[in-house]
Amino acid sequence: MTVDLSAKIPNNVDLDSDPRLRRALEAWQPKYVDWWKEVGPVGYQTKEIYLRTAVDVGAKGWANFDYVRMPDYRWGIFLSDAAPDRRIGFGDVADDPVWTDVPGEHRAALRRLIVTQADTEPASVEQQRKLGAICPSQYDLRNLFQVNVEEGRHLWAMVYLLHRYFGRDGRDEGDELLQRRAGSPDKPRILATFNQPVEDWLDFFMFTMFTDRDGKFQLLSLAESAFDPLARSAQFMLTEEAHHLFVGETGIDRIVQRSAELSRNDPNGEAHSHGGIDLPVIQRYLNLWFSSCLDLFGGEVSSNAATYFAAGLKGRPNEAKFPDHVERDEVRLLEVADHDHLVMREVAARLAINEDVRDAYIRDCERAVARWNRTIENVGFRYKLRLPNRRFHRMIGEHAGHHFSPDGEPISPEVYARRVDEWLPTAADRVAVRALQTRPVTGAGEFASWIAPPQRGINGQPIDFTYVRFE
């Protein structure tokens, strides 16, 4: 498909053929830029940043690198190329042709799915807006801003769908997306994780590792949708999402490397007295963000997920890999709490769709944790990071309202209260981390004491490349 780069809004959805839609999006654009300037990155709105911009959906041309001021970034609308004769891959409508428009009976449900996905995108920009003031390097500062502008483009992708397929309701939803605010007591973002503060760069790397990884699996599920424009939007968003996951996974790896190096050389095995972050503190941050992100998949037993699956609205990641794409008569066993012990509960497979997605997410996170542990081992220090059990610190689903250790064992509220400071970040932890991040490190090729340099730069550039022009 061709990309119109001369348009005010770069796109491959042929906006010129629909003047009404084009005018509506052009009217929304200044509202979006006002939102960006109000609650986007603080202190760098006028700086030139070395960013990539989508210029094509093809494998070799979808990203173009150049210096740009973020308010001038060209947020476009891109769908992956349509698959010829694509069929629905799951549910009661499996093997039917995909939908190119919204079926009336699914209008409300599809709008809810799109709005919920859309709301996460500006929320993360708002959560991360102050991090530039304490960045560990130019390289990391540039990566923060790349994540931010692409979250903004993902918002554009969803707003296009709302405007194009949901009429006045969709336009109103698009305006509402710019009015909610992450952490606002009056008008918060829809999902709790996207109201959680991102106070420091360890938070940021955990966010891009775990929360953006949740986003990956949500997009993989939406990429299976019978509503083809949503599926194709999600497919292209996944191309950009990969960088966000890279930022998180490698960022934590670099912190872990420096922490292990400093701990190895300390008689007490501590990093903090040498300008690093202690590995147990990293573990507590990991416990917090991972458990919070598990809630984003919804309850273990979910009638909404079953309905979405049956109707073909939202599938499972890489649905073709599952042996049964209908799941009409299958069951799944879930291990849940019954007072002070665990019991096995049998539920219909469709009701446990969320758990299928959560399984895939956990496997992907386990791979990353294994990488970090190899880094620690290669440094020559003895410590192992680990994911807490899926039952630990849950606020949604079958495990909410119960107390578990990080091993997943049921414990009393009293034991949990006594030991929670061993498992989740304390106020002292946050003070210690923030004490290392009191000023930005912005010299070319310079890095803060608590993080190792990356193995290579961005787009083939050297590590000491000027990623941000400060003059």
Secondary structure, 3 states (H helix, E strand, C coil): CCCECCCCCCECCCHHHCHHHHHHHHHHHHHHHHHHHHHCCCCCCCCEEEEEECCCCCCCCCCEEEEEEHHHCCCCECCCCCCCCCECCCHHHCCCECECCCCHHHHHHHHHHHHHHHHHHHHHHHHCCCHHHHCCCHHHHHHHHHHHHHHHHHHHHHHHHHHHHHHHHHHHHHHHHCCCCCCCCCCCCCCHHHHCCCCCHHHHHHHHHHHHHHHHHHHHHHCCCCEHHHHHHHHHHHHHHHHHHHHHHHHHHHHHHHHHHHHHCCCCCCCHHHCCCCHHHHHHHHHHHHHHHHHCCCCCCCHHHHHHHHHCCCCCCCHHHCCCCCCCCCEEEEEEEECCEEEEEEEEHHHHHHHHHHHHHHHHHHHHHHHHHHHHHHHCCCCCCCCCCCCCCCCCCCCCCCCECCCCCECCHHHHHHHHHHHCCCHHHHHHHHHCCCCCCCCCCCCCCCCCCCCCCHHHCCCCCCCEECC
